[in-house]
Amino acid sequence: MSTTQRRFGYILGITVLALAASVVSPAASVAADDIDEILVEVDLDGGNPTPDIVGGTEATPGEYPFAVDIELAIYASYSRWSPIFDRFETYSINVFRKCAGSLFDDEWVLTAAHCFNSVEIDDSSYPYGTFRGSVHVDDLELHVGRHDLTTGAGETFSASAVFVHPDYTDETSAPYDIALVRLDGSSAYSPVELATTANAGLYSGGTTATAIGWGHTSQGGSSSDVLMEVAIPTLSDATCSFIHGSDFIPSIELCAGDIYNGGEDTCQGDSGGPILVPGGSGWLQAGVTSWGIGCATIVPGVYTEVAAFRDWIDETMSITPFVAAEPVAAEFDPTGSHLVYWVDNESGERAPYSIPIGGGTPVALGTPTQAYQDGVAFTSDGSTLVYGVVDAYTGTGMDIFTVPVAGPDSSRVTLVEDLPWGDDRYDWMLSPNDSEIFYRTDFEGDMQWHLYRVSLADGTRSPVSGAMIAYGDVTGFDITADGRYAVWSGDPSVNEQHELTVTDIETGDVWALASFPGGDVDEYLLTPDGTRVVFTATIGGVAQGMFSIPVTGRPGDETRIAEGEPLSEIARYGTWAITADSQRVVYARDDSAGDNLYSVPIDGSQADEVELTMGLGWIADWELTSDGAYLVVDSDIDGDDGLFTIPVEGPASAMQDLNTTGYWHFDYKVSPRGDLVAFVPGNTGDLVVVPISGPASAGEIVADAYPSEFQWSKDGSTLLFDEWNGTYAVDVDGNRTPIEITPYMQIDGSVRWTDSVV
């Protein structure tokens, strides 16, 4: 190779394709049956090199018991509209990447950070577009003690965690090219000793080092099935700097190679493998194979200097390993100052943690227990977290706690202990004034429901007057904005007829709000001001429409505001929503011409209905902005996947498309402030922010990260997104430059890189 390259190897193909040390195999989602076999020349990250042993010989079996073969299977995909099939088609490939590593502890492997670079393959000659994919911890398989890769000898491990150095970027020749992999078990093979700064004289120039690996044995050739070794002369920092210029950083890198004759080097597939020097009692690992210009040329290869990272290695190994056993959600506090998330340790014990958005040290908000969280709430000022946990063994017995978001866990107050849980036997919520929680429960399992209030300040619990609020099946409850009334839905008479019931929290009075003999109240929403309830009803399975009633009303006081039943499958937060000013209801209906959205006054009638959309075709998703001023609609019109914004009061002609790329978008999220929409267009993978009122041309790229997940803070000032190597925050009110919160964290909770933050 003539360009600077990383030393990993690839095998790549759509049907079947072999290149270097990577393979891409077809996935079942490729739509066309007659896809011609194509060859894609993989040149990732602008031409990063991948090394293998060139000019060496087969190592003696057992001589390097710490040598580790690392294999990664990376899923990459691309979606586009198919005019042939008249639908979106997802094309996917599997990219197999090879790297090497070294066992330096019975559970730890040292390797190169660039082995975990995301995949981006663009073949402009073929109509697939750009395939993109990120490495996940589950993609790794590691072989220890396997000299011949065609055999099943040695040990096979999965990875329980991957730690990429926080200063590493996936750019060509990027420094800090070092990573740790924690195995999911302990190896019986002897580890290698890592060099320290005291050993620098053994590799600082004029000595001979040994590199090992299974990489390519020639430039552009094939990889080796057996472990190879090669002796390479080390060079001084001054020589390396003269040859490589500013790309070489002497404080954290070393280089080696025959600058007169060439012919001996690492190459593709050797990335992450060790370069070794003799020590007093065996091999010392001086470096990690990183990058080079071609293979076995007179230009020396560059290796990450292990001694420079001993402190980071020791600190990382000392971190309590947290590995998510299942997806664990993360939440912003309302001020956007912290991210709160749950982690599982190796014993399956769970605890909440928080970390400042600007970066910092994670703080435990509770003691790890054999439990999982069930319910999360924040006070409006963002200072306090309230959460519930349920016993993971029995699935019963909920505890509810409150703790400052900034910690520490010693400030935690227990609000409720051992609340009966399961079979809808509880519900809890934070009061509108943040002073207490309300919960309802059936202590005895006899459907005698009780409503309690608990002070956040000291945990004092007291029943609401007239504590027994119902007999029957209760499916949920809400508290009005003024904290005066509890509205709940259920079957209070066990007659399989769902009704709405209200409890006056101050007086304890209970009354039926809405009842349809022979039918059911299906869904309901409180208006934000807490004065009215909007609900849908059916009788005999036939939709009766949408109704509005004062929260202090009685059966018969309801007003029908819409006929029929809103679509149930096209809304993100239910099939209908109420504007922030409590004045209008927005809902979807399947008309003969396709899906459409409408709004109607909260106390109006069908005659007051306003059509908000116009010829959108299939509506995939929609939501109201927090201020109730706009609708954001994800819709497909004849294959053009649009992201439309419409004023809630119309007219439909005011509709604008925020995504005019002609490509579908992977996801979108509306800012809690209602002023911005973030989305990822499928043609670029960039994270774009555009004003809610448009136009699309006002959109700004805030990250070209192809994020696997992104999320707004609750105050709308910050946008978080995941890159392959960490979680980043963008201040949308500032210069919109991403800052790293911490690596190894995924905000959707599916752990890829993990340390004390997940």
URTA-V793413 format. One record per residue. N is the residue number from 1. RES is the residue in three letters. SS is DSSP state (a for helix, b for strand, c for the rest). PHI is phi as a letter, one per 40 degrees, with the letter a starting at -180 (NA if undefined). Layout:
n=[N | N]
res=[RES | RES]
ss=[SS | SS]
phi=[PHI | PHI]
//
This chain:
n=[1 | 2 | 3 | 4 | 5 | 6 | 7 | 8 | 9 | 10 | 11 | 12 | 13 | 14 | 15 | 16 | 17 | 18 | 19 | 20 | 21 | 22 | 23 | 24 | 25 | 26 | 27 | 28 | 29 | 30 | 31 | 32 | 33 | 34 | 35 | 36 | 37 | 38 | 39 | 40 | 41 | 42 | 43 | 44 | 45 | 46 | 47 | 48 | 49 | 50 | 51 | 52 | 53 | 54 | 55 | 56 | 57 | 58 | 59 | 60 | 61 | 62 | 63 | 64 | 65 | 66 | 67 | 68 | 69 | 70 | 71 | 72 | 73 | 74 | 75 | 76 | 77 | 78 | 79 | 80 | 81 | 82 | 83 | 84 | 85 | 86 | 87 | 88 | 89 | 90 | 91 | 92 | 93 | 94 | 95 | 96 | 97 | 98 | 99 | 100 | 101 | 102 | 103 | 104 | 105 | 106 | 107 | 108 | 109 | 110 | 111 | 112 | 113 | 114 | 115 | 116 | 117 | 118 | 119 | 120 | 121 | 122 | 123 | 124 | 125 | 126 | 127 | 128 | 129 | 130 | 131 | 132 | 133 | 134 | 135 | 136 | 137 | 138 | 139 | 140 | 141 | 142 | 143 | 144 | 145 | 146 | 147 | 148 | 149 | 150 | 151 | 152 | 153 | 154 | 155 | 156 | 157 | 158 | 159 | 160 | 161 | 162 | 163 | 164 | 165 | 166 | 167 | 168 | 169 | 170 | 171 | 172 | 173 | 174 | 175 | 176 | 177 | 178 | 179 | 180 | 181 | 182 | 183 | 184 | 185 | 186 | 187 | 188 | 189 | 190 | 191 | 192 | 193 | 194 | 195 | 196 | 197 | 198 | 199 | 200 | 201 | 202 | 203 | 204 | 205 | 206 | 207 | 208 | 209 | 210 | 211 | 212 | 213 | 214 | 215 | 216 | 217 | 218 | 219 | 220 | 221 | 222 | 223 | 224 | 225 | 226 | 227 | 228 | 229 | 230 | 231 | 232 | 233 | 234 | 235 | 236 | 237 | 238 | 239 | 240 | 241 | 242 | 243 | 244 | 245 | 246 | 247 | 248 | 249 | 250 | 251 | 252 | 253 | 254 | 255 | 256 | 257 | 258 | 259 | 260 | 261 | 262 | 263 | 264 | 265 | 266 | 267 | 268 | 269 | 270 | 271 | 272 | 273 | 274 | 275 | 276 | 277 | 278 | 279 | 280 | 281 | 282 | 283 | 284 | 285 | 286 | 287 | 288 | 289 | 290 | 291 | 292 | 293 | 294 | 295 | 296 | 297 | 298 | 299 | 300 | 301 | 302 | 303 | 304 | 305 | 306 | 307 | 308 | 309 | 310 | 311 | 312 | 313 | 314 | 315 | 316 | 317 | 318 | 319 | 320 | 321 | 322 | 323 | 324 | 325 | 326 | 327 | 328 | 329 | 330 | 331 | 332 | 333 | 334 | 335 | 336 | 337 | 338 | 339 | 340 | 341 | 342 | 343 | 344 | 345 | 346 | 347 | 348 | 349 | 350 | 351 | 352 | 353 | 354 | 355 | 356 | 357 | 358 | 359 | 360 | 361 | 362 | 363 | 364 | 365 | 366 | 367 | 368 | 369 | 370 | 371 | 372 | 373 | 374 | 375 | 376 | 377 | 378 | 379 | 380 | 381 | 382 | 383 | 384 | 385 | 386 | 387 | 388 | 389 | 390 | 391 | 392 | 393 | 394 | 395 | 396 | 397 | 398 | 399 | 400 | 401 | 402 | 403 | 404 | 405 | 406 | 407 | 408 | 409 | 410 | 411 | 412 | 413 | 414 | 415 | 416 | 417 | 418 | 419 | 420 | 421 | 422 | 423 | 424 | 425 | 426 | 427 | 428 | 429 | 430 | 431 | 432 | 433 | 434 | 435 | 436 | 437 | 438 | 439 | 440 | 441 | 442 | 443 | 444 | 445 | 446 | 447 | 448 | 449 | 450 | 451 | 452 | 453 | 454 | 455 | 456 | 457 | 458 | 459 | 460 | 461 | 462 | 463 | 464 | 465 | 466 | 467 | 468 | 469 | 470 | 471 | 472 | 473 | 474 | 475 | 476 | 477 | 478 | 479 | 480 | 481 | 482 | 483 | 484 | 485 | 486 | 487 | 488 | 489 | 490 | 491 | 492 | 493 | 494 | 495 | 496 | 497 | 498 | 499 | 500 | 501 | 502 | 503 | 504 | 505 | 506 | 507 | 508 | 509 | 510 | 511 | 512 | 513 | 514 | 515 | 516 | 517 | 518 | 519 | 520 | 521 | 522 | 523 | 524 | 525 | 526 | 527 | 528 | 529 | 530 | 531 | 532 | 533 | 534 | 535 | 536 | 537 | 538 | 539 | 540 | 541 | 542 | 543 | 544 | 545 | 546 | 547 | 548 | 549 | 550 | 551 | 552 | 553 | 554 | 555 | 556 | 557 | 558 | 559 | 560 | 561 | 562 | 563 | 564 | 565 | 566 | 567 | 568 | 569 | 570 | 571 | 572 | 573 | 574 | 575 | 576 | 577 | 578 | 579 | 580 | 581 | 582 | 583 | 584 | 585 | 586 | 587 | 588 | 589 | 590 | 591 | 592 | 593 | 594 | 595 | 596 | 597 | 598 | 599 | 600 | 601 | 602 | 603 | 604 | 605 | 606 | 607 | 608 | 609 | 610 | 611 | 612 | 613 | 614 | 615 | 616 | 617 | 618 | 619 | 620 | 621 | 622 | 623 | 624 | 625 | 626 | 627 | 628 | 629 | 630 | 631 | 632 | 633 | 634 | 635 | 636 | 637 | 638 | 639 | 640 | 641 | 642 | 643 | 644 | 645 | 646 | 647 | 648 | 649 | 650 | 651 | 652 | 653 | 654 | 655 | 656 | 657 | 658 | 659 | 660 | 661 | 662 | 663 | 664 | 665 | 666 | 667 | 668 | 669 | 670 | 671 | 672 | 673 | 674 | 675 | 676 | 677 | 678 | 679 | 680 | 681 | 682 | 683 | 684 | 685 | 686 | 687 | 688 | 689 | 690 | 691 | 692 | 693 | 694 | 695 | 696 | 697 | 698 | 699 | 700 | 701 | 702 | 703 | 704 | 705 | 706 | 707 | 708 | 709 | 710 | 711 | 712 | 713 | 714 | 715 | 716 | 717 | 718 | 719 | 720 | 721 | 722 | 723 | 724 | 725 | 726 | 727 | 728 | 729 | 730 | 731 | 732 | 733 | 734 | 735 | 736 | 737 | 738 | 739 | 740 | 741 | 742 | 743 | 744 | 745 | 746 | 747 | 748 | 749 | 750 | 751 | 752 | 753 | 754 | 755 | 756 | 757 | 758]
res=[MET | SER | THR | THR | GLN | ARG | ARG | PHE | GLY | TYR | ILE | LEU | GLY | ILE | THR | VAL | LEU | ALA | LEU | ALA | ALA | SER | VAL | VAL | SER | PRO | ALA | ALA | SER | VAL | ALA | ALA | ASP | ASP | ILE | ASP | GLU | ILE | LEU | VAL | GLU | VAL | ASP | LEU | ASP | GLY | GLY | ASN | PRO | THR | PRO | ASP | ILE | VAL | GLY | GLY | THR | GLU | ALA | THR | PRO | GLY | GLU | TYR | PRO | PHE | ALA | VAL | ASP | ILE | GLU | LEU | ALA | ILE | TYR | ALA | SER | TYR | SER | ARG | TRP | SER | PRO | ILE | PHE | ASP | ARG | PHE | GLU | THR | TYR | SER | ILE | ASN | VAL | PHE | ARG | LYS | CYS | ALA | GLY | SER | LEU | PHE | ASP | ASP | GLU | TRP | VAL | LEU | THR | ALA | ALA | HIS | CYS | PHE | ASN | SER | VAL | GLU | ILE | ASP | ASP | SER | SER | TYR | PRO | TYR | GLY | THR | PHE | ARG | GLY | SER | VAL | HIS | VAL | ASP | ASP | LEU | GLU | LEU | HIS | VAL | GLY | ARG | HIS | ASP | LEU | THR | THR | GLY | ALA | GLY | GLU | THR | PHE | SER | ALA | SER | ALA | VAL | PHE | VAL | HIS | PRO | ASP | TYR | THR | ASP | GLU | THR | SER | ALA | PRO | TYR | ASP | ILE | ALA | LEU | VAL | ARG | LEU | ASP | GLY | SER | SER | ALA | TYR | SER | PRO | VAL | GLU | LEU | ALA | THR | THR | ALA | ASN | ALA | GLY | LEU | TYR | SER | GLY | GLY | THR | THR | ALA | THR | ALA | ILE | GLY | TRP | GLY | HIS | THR | SER | GLN | GLY | GLY | SER | SER | SER | ASP | VAL | LEU | MET | GLU | VAL | ALA | ILE | PRO | THR | LEU | SER | ASP | ALA | THR | CYS | SER | PHE | ILE | HIS | GLY | SER | ASP | PHE | ILE | PRO | SER | ILE | GLU | LEU | CYS | ALA | GLY | ASP | ILE | TYR | ASN | GLY | GLY | GLU | ASP | THR | CYS | GLN | GLY | ASP | SER | GLY | GLY | PRO | ILE | LEU | VAL | PRO | GLY | GLY | SER | GLY | TRP | LEU | GLN | ALA | GLY | VAL | THR | SER | TRP | GLY | ILE | GLY | CYS | ALA | THR | ILE | VAL | PRO | GLY | VAL | TYR | THR | GLU | VAL | ALA | ALA | PHE | ARG | ASP | TRP | ILE | ASP | GLU | THR | MET | SER | ILE | THR | PRO | PHE | VAL | ALA | ALA | GLU | PRO | VAL | ALA | ALA | GLU | PHE | ASP | PRO | THR | GLY | SER | HIS | LEU | VAL | TYR | TRP | VAL | ASP | ASN | GLU | SER | GLY | GLU | ARG | ALA | PRO | TYR | SER | ILE | PRO | ILE | GLY | GLY | GLY | THR | PRO | VAL | ALA | LEU | GLY | THR | PRO | THR | GLN | ALA | TYR | GLN | ASP | GLY | VAL | ALA | PHE | THR | SER | ASP | GLY | SER | THR | LEU | VAL | TYR | GLY | VAL | VAL | ASP | ALA | TYR | THR | GLY | THR | GLY | MET | ASP | ILE | PHE | THR | VAL | PRO | VAL | ALA | GLY | PRO | ASP | SER | SER | ARG | VAL | THR | LEU | VAL | GLU | ASP | LEU | PRO | TRP | GLY | ASP | ASP | ARG | TYR | ASP | TRP | MET | LEU | SER | PRO | ASN | ASP | SER | GLU | ILE | PHE | TYR | ARG | THR | ASP | PHE | GLU | GLY | ASP | MET | GLN | TRP | HIS | LEU | TYR | ARG | VAL | SER | LEU | ALA | ASP | GLY | THR | ARG | SER | PRO | VAL | SER | GLY | ALA | MET | ILE | ALA | TYR | GLY | ASP | VAL | THR | GLY | PHE | ASP | ILE | THR | ALA | ASP | GLY | ARG | TYR | ALA | VAL | TRP | SER | GLY | ASP | PRO | SER | VAL | ASN | GLU | GLN | HIS | GLU | LEU | THR | VAL | THR | ASP | ILE | GLU | THR | GLY | ASP | VAL | TRP | ALA | LEU | ALA | SER | PHE | PRO | GLY | GLY | ASP | VAL | ASP | GLU | TYR | LEU | LEU | THR | PRO | ASP | GLY | THR | ARG | VAL | VAL | PHE | THR | ALA | THR | ILE | GLY | GLY | VAL | ALA | GLN | GLY | MET | PHE | SER | ILE | PRO | VAL | THR | GLY | ARG | PRO | GLY | ASP | GLU | THR | ARG | ILE | ALA | GLU | GLY | GLU | PRO | LEU | SER | GLU | ILE | ALA | ARG | TYR | GLY | THR | TRP | ALA | ILE | THR | ALA | ASP | SER | GLN | ARG | VAL | VAL | TYR | ALA | ARG | ASP | ASP | SER | ALA | GLY | ASP | ASN | LEU | TYR | SER | VAL | PRO | ILE | ASP | GLY | SER | GLN | ALA | ASP | GLU | VAL | GLU | LEU | THR | MET | GLY | LEU | GLY | TRP | ILE | ALA | ASP | TRP | GLU | LEU | THR | SER | ASP | GLY | ALA | TYR | LEU | VAL | VAL | ASP | SER | ASP | ILE | ASP | GLY | ASP | ASP | GLY | LEU | PHE | THR | ILE | PRO | VAL | GLU | GLY | PRO | ALA | SER | ALA | MET | GLN | ASP | LEU | ASN | THR | THR | GLY | TYR | TRP | HIS | PHE | ASP | TYR | LYS | VAL | SER | PRO | ARG | GLY | ASP | LEU | VAL | ALA | PHE | VAL | PRO | GLY | ASN | THR | GLY | ASP | LEU | VAL | VAL | VAL | PRO | ILE | SER | GLY | PRO | ALA | SER | ALA | GLY | GLU | ILE | VAL | ALA | ASP | ALA | TYR | PRO | SER | GLU | PHE | GLN | TRP | SER | LYS | ASP | GLY | SER | THR | LEU | LEU | PHE | ASP | GLU | TRP | ASN | GLY | THR | TYR | ALA | VAL | ASP | VAL | ASP | GLY | ASN | ARG | THR | PRO | ILE | GLU | ILE | THR | PRO | TYR | MET | GLN | ILE | ASP | GLY | SER | VAL | ARG | TRP | THR | ASP | SER | VAL | VAL]
ss=[c | c | c | b | b | b | c | c | b | b | b | c | c | c | c | b | b | b | b | c | c | b | b | b | b | b | c | c | c | c | c | c | c | c | c | c | c | c | c | c | c | c | c | a | a | a | c | c | c | c | c | c | c | b | c | c | b | b | c | c | c | c | c | c | c | c | b | b | b | b | b | b | b | b | b | b | b | b | b | b | b | b | c | c | c | c | b | b | b | b | b | b | b | b | b | b | b | b | b | b | b | b | b | b | b | c | c | b | b | b | b | c | a | a | a | a | c | c | b | b | b | b | c | c | c | c | c | c | c | b | b | b | b | c | c | c | a | a | a | b | b | b | b | b | c | c | c | b | c | c | c | c | c | c | b | b | b | c | b | b | b | b | b | b | c | c | c | c | c | c | c | c | c | c | c | c | c | c | b | b | b | b | b | c | c | c | c | c | c | c | c | c | b | b | c | c | a | a | a | a | a | a | c | c | c | c | c | b | b | b | b | b | b | c | c | b | c | c | c | c | c | c | b | c | c | b | c | b | b | b | b | b | b | b | c | c | a | a | a | a | a | a | a | a | a | a | a | c | c | c | c | c | b | b | b | b | c | c | c | c | c | c | c | c | b | c | c | c | c | c | c | c | c | b | b | b | b | b | c | c | c | c | b | b | b | b | b | b | b | b | b | b | b | c | c | c | c | c | c | c | b | b | b | b | b | a | a | a | a | a | a | a | a | a | a | a | a | a | c | c | c | b | c | c | c | c | c | c | c | b | b | b | c | c | c | c | c | b | b | b | b | b | b | b | b | c | c | c | c | b | b | b | b | b | b | b | c | c | c | c | c | c | b | b | c | c | c | c | b | c | b | b | b | b | b | b | b | b | c | c | c | c | c | b | b | b | b | b | b | b | b | c | c | c | c | c | c | b | b | b | b | b | b | b | c | c | c | c | a | a | a | c | b | b | b | b | b | b | b | c | c | c | c | c | c | b | b | b | b | b | c | c | c | c | c | b | b | b | b | b | b | c | c | c | c | c | c | b | b | b | b | b | b | b | b | c | c | c | c | c | b | b | b | b | b | b | b | b | b | b | b | c | b | b | b | b | b | b | b | c | c | c | c | c | b | b | b | b | b | b | b | c | c | c | c | c | c | c | b | b | b | b | b | b | c | c | c | c | c | b | b | b | b | b | c | c | c | c | b | b | b | b | b | b | b | b | c | c | c | c | c | b | b | b | b | b | b | b | b | c | c | b | b | b | b | b | b | b | b | b | c | c | c | c | c | c | c | c | b | b | b | b | c | c | c | c | c | c | c | c | c | c | c | c | c | b | b | b | c | c | c | c | c | b | b | b | b | b | b | b | b | c | c | b | b | b | b | b | b | b | b | c | c | c | c | a | a | a | c | b | b | c | c | c | c | c | c | b | b | b | b | b | b | b | c | c | c | c | c | b | b | b | b | b | b | b | b | c | c | b | b | b | b | b | b | b | b | c | c | c | c | a | a | a | c | b | b | c | c | c | c | c | c | c | b | b | b | b | b | b | c | c | c | c | c | b | b | b | b | b | b | c | c | c | c | c | b | b | b | b | b | c | c | c | c | a | a | a | c | b | b | b | b | c | c | c | c | c | c | b | b | b | c | c | c | c | c | b | b | b | b | b | b | c | c | b | b | b | b | b | b | c | c | c | c | c | c | c | b | b | b | b | c | c | c | c | c | c | c | c | c | c | c | c | c | c | c | c]
phi=[NA | c | b | c | b | c | b | c | b | b | b | b | a | c | c | a | a | b | a | f | b | b | b | b | b | c | b | c | c | c | c | c | c | b | c | c | c | b | b | b | c | c | b | c | f | g | h | c | c | b | b | a | c | b | g | b | b | c | c | c | d | g | c | b | c | c | c | b | c | b | b | b | b | b | c | b | a | a | b | a | c | b | c | c | c | f | a | c | b | b | b | b | b | b | b | b | b | b | a | b | a | b | c | b | a | c | b | b | b | c | a | c | c | c | c | b | d | c | c | a | b | b | b | c | c | b | c | c | g | b | c | b | a | b | c | b | d | c | c | c | b | b | b | b | g | b | c | b | c | c | b | b | c | g | b | b | b | b | c | c | a | b | b | c | d | c | c | c | b | c | c | d | g | c | c | f | c | a | a | b | b | c | c | c | a | b | c | c | c | c | c | c | c | c | c | b | c | c | c | d | c | c | a | c | h | g | b | b | b | b | b | b | i | b | c | c | c | a | d | g | c | b | c | c | c | b | c | b | b | a | c | b | c | c | b | c | c | c | c | c | c | c | c | c | g | c | c | c | b | c | c | b | b | b | b | a | i | c | c | b | b | g | g | b | a | c | a | d | g | c | d | g | c | c | b | b | b | c | b | c | b | i | c | b | c | c | a | b | d | b | a | a | b | g | b | g | c | c | c | c | c | b | b | c | c | c | d | c | b | c | c | c | c | c | c | c | c | c | c | c | c | b | b | c | c | a | d | b | c | b | b | c | c | c | c | g | c | b | b | b | a | b | b | b | c | c | c | g | c | b | a | c | b | b | a | c | c | c | g | i | c | c | b | c | b | a | c | d | b | c | a | b | c | a | h | b | a | b | c | c | c | g | c | b | b | b | a | b | b | b | d | c | c | c | g | b | g | c | b | b | b | b | a | d | c | c | g | c | c | c | c | c | b | c | c | a | b | f | c | d | b | h | f | f | c | a | a | a | a | c | c | d | c | g | c | a | b | b | a | b | a | b | c | c | g | b | g | c | c | b | b | b | b | b | c | c | c | b | g | c | b | a | c | c | d | g | d | c | c | a | b | i | c | b | b | i | a | b | b | c | d | c | g | c | b | b | b | b | b | i | b | c | b | f | b | f | b | c | b | b | b | b | b | c | c | c | b | g | c | b | a | c | c | a | a | b | d | g | a | b | c | c | b | a | b | c | c | d | c | g | c | b | b | b | a | b | a | b | b | g | g | b | c | c | h | b | b | b | a | c | c | c | c | b | d | h | c | c | b | c | b | a | c | g | b | c | d | c | b | b | b | c | b | g | c | a | a | b | c | c | c | g | b | b | b | b | a | b | a | c | c | c | c | h | c | a | b | b | b | a | d | c | b | c | a | d | c | c | c | b | c | b | b | a | g | c | g | c | c | c | a | a | a | c | c | c | c | g | c | b | b | b | b | c | a | b | b | f | g | c | c | b | b | b | b | a | c | c | c | g | c | c | c | c | c | b | c | c | b | b | c | g | b | c | b | c | a | a | a | c | c | d | c | g | b | b | b | b | a | b | c | c | c | b | g | c | c | b | b | b | d | c | c | g | c | d | c | c | c | b | c | b | a | b | c | f | c | c | a | a | a | c | c | c | c | g | c | b | b | c | a | b | c | c | b | i | b | b | b | b | c | c | c | b | c | f | c | c | b | c | c | a | c | g | b | b | c | c | g | c | c | b | b | a | b | c | b | b]
//
